[in-house]
């Protein structure tokens, strides 16, 4: 994929889904984020497993460019990057994740 195609794919995935998660299937922090989102009531997050994609390095480079974070997971809610695995867990424990997701229970 060209850089523009990768950028378009990432932006489309984020904008078309209220909750989008870019992860790697073997990553413990990614699995933590998935578990926390499930506990928070998110039934259908859009999950992209980067380790299952041929362009994973390009997609992750685009995500790093967008967020200034170079490790998975990347969790977006309503087009906004809200953090990775431990950040999501901290938001959940503090009740803040519930506030962020309050309008998105059916996503």
N, C-alpha and C positions, 0 to 999 in steps of 0.2 A: 504494500500500500504506500502511496505517496504521503508526504507529511500532511498535505491538505486533506486527504482522505481519512487519515487517522484522526486528525483534529475534528473533522466532521462527524466521524463515528462516535468519538467520545462525547462531543457536545450534544449530539442527537440522543445518545443513550441517557445522558443526564437530564436533558430537557423533556424527553418523552416519558420519563418515569419519576414519580414523586420521590421515591426512595431508590437510589442506585448504589450498588456496592461492587467495587472492583476489588477482586481478591485473588488468592491462589489457594487451590484446594488443600494443600498440605500445610498451610500457614496457621499456627495456633492463634495468632492475633486476629486473623480473618475469621476463623471459626468462632472466636470469642465475639466478634462483631455480629456474626450471623445469629448466634445464640441470644445476644442481648436484644437485637432487633425483634426476634421472635418473642422474647419475654415482654418486650414493650408493646406487643400486639400487632406488629407489622407482619401481615400474612403473606404478602407477595412482593418482597423487594426484588428489584431487577438485579440479578447477580451475574457478573461477568468473571469467569475464572480465567485469569490471564495465563495460567500455565497450560490451558487447553487451546491457546491461540498461537498461530504462527507469527503474528505481529505483536506479541506480548511486550517485547522490549520497546517498540515504538509507542504502543499505547501507554505503557508505564512512563516513558519519557514525556509524553504529552500531559499526563496526570501530574507528574512532578513539576512541569512548567506551569501548570495551572495553580498548584497548591503550595509549591516550595517544599513539599514533602516527598522523599524518595523511597518510601517503603509502603507496602500494602498493609492493611486495606485502606481504601479510600471510600468514605461514605458520604453521599450527597443526599440532601433532602431539599426538595423544591429548588433545584439548581444551585444549591449552596453547599460547599464542602463543610462538613461538620466535624470531621476527624477520622481517626483510625480506631483500632481495637480497644486500647486502654482508654482513650478519650471517650469513646462511646460508652464503655463500662462506667466511667466516672460520671458522665452525663446521666446515665440510667440511675445510678445510686443516689445522685443528688436530686432526682426528680425533674431535672431540666430536659432530659430526652423526652419525657412524657409531654412536656410543654411544646417542644419542637414538633413532635409527631401528632399532637392532639387532633389536628384536622385531617390526619392521613391514616386512620385506622383500617380502612378498607383497601389499602395499597399493598 
